[in-house]
Amino acid sequence: MGKFGLALGALALQTAMGAPTGPGKNSSYVDWRHFKAQGVNMGGWLVQEQTINSAWWGEYAGGASDEWGFCENLGAQCGPVFEEHYATWLTTADVDKLAHVGITALRIPTTYAAWIHYPGSQLYSGNQTQYLSKIANYAIEQYGMHIILDIHGLPGGTNGLTIGEATGHWGWWYNQTNFDYSLQAVDAAIDFIQNSGHPESYSFEPANEVIDNRNFSVFGTPAALSDKGAAWLLKYYQAVVEHVAAVNPNIPVMLQDSFKGERFWSGNFSADANIVFDSHNYWFDDTDATSATLAEDLCTRAKSIAGDGKFPVFAGEWAIQAGSNNTFALRERNLNTGLHAFYQHTQGSAYWTAKFYGNGTVSGQGNQTDYWNFEGFIDLGYVHLDDTSYQC
C-alpha cells in the first residue's frame, strides 16, 4: 500500500472511530462531531428508582417513593443494603452481554451523594465510585467502550421528581449555596475521570432533565422549563464547561437539553466548545402513540432533534413503551428502528435501560419490563445493529 496509502487508511480509521481533528486535541479523545455510539443506560444501579427493580424496592424501601425516603426508612441499614445492590445489580457479565451485541457506550447515572456530602441529605454516600471504577475500567479495557458519566440530580432538587433528588424537592432553583455544592460535585466527578487512567474514554454530563414547571402535564415538552429557569440552568452549564476545561479541555461535556432541543441552547456557546447535547425521547405517556405508530414516531423524532447543526446531538434516553396498545409482536421492529434511526440521524443513543425488572402496568400486552429491559431484548434475539433494513 505504501506510506501514503497507510496514512490515508489510518486517517479513515480515526475518522470512523470518532477521533478529534481540532488543534491541540489528543487524538485518543472523542469528538462527538464525528463519533457515534450505540449505548445503553445503567439505570437502577447507582441511582435508585422504584420502577426499575420492584421486588428489591418492595423488600427494603418501607413504602418510600424515592431513594431519599428509602435510606431514611432503612436508617443504619441503608449502607449495607445499598452496597450489596451496587455489587450485584450490574457486573462485568452484564458488560460482556451488552458488548456481544455491539453496544459501544454506557451512560452511567449517579447521585450527587456519590461525589459530595451535602448537609441534611438522606441520599447515601458510600463506595459508589469504587463500583463505578470497576465496571467502567472493564468496559473500556476489554471492549473500548465510551463512558458517559452522569450526575442525575443536584443538591436541593432539580425537578420535583425522585430522579432530581427526591419527590417534591425543588430547592436547587435560584439557590446559590446549592449551586455551589453542585459545582463541588462536578469538580469531584471530573477529578475521578481525570485520574481514572482512561480520561479519554469519558464524557461528562452534569445534570438530567432539569425543569422548573410544577405542572407535570407539560413534562417532556419545551414548556417544562421557563425562560427564567433556562437562564439559571445556562449559568450552571456555562460554569460546568469552564470547570471541565480548566482540568482537561479534551473531556466532552454532555448537556441534557431539558426538552428544549439543541437549537434553543446553541447560541450561548462558542462553536468550538467541546459539548454535545442530550435529547430524551419517550412515548409512554403519549396516548396517541401505539406500538403500531412507534416506528414512524421514532424516525420522525430522530430526524428532527439534530437542531441547527452547530453542536452534535445524542439521544441519551429512549424506550419503546407507547402510551396506548403496546404489543409484543412489534417490539423487535420498534427497538431496531430506534437504534438505527438515532444512529443514522444523530450521534447515536443510549436505551433506558440495561436491566429493568419493574412490574408497572402498560396499555396493552405485558408490563413495563417487557418494553424497558434491554438485556431481555438480547435474550430474545431482538438486537440487530448490523441490519440496515431498519434504517429510515
Summary of the structure (lengths in Angstrom):
residues: 392
radius of gyration: 20.1
end to end distance: 36.6
largest distance: 68.5
contacts: 1344
relative contact order: 0.12
helix: 44%
strand: 14%
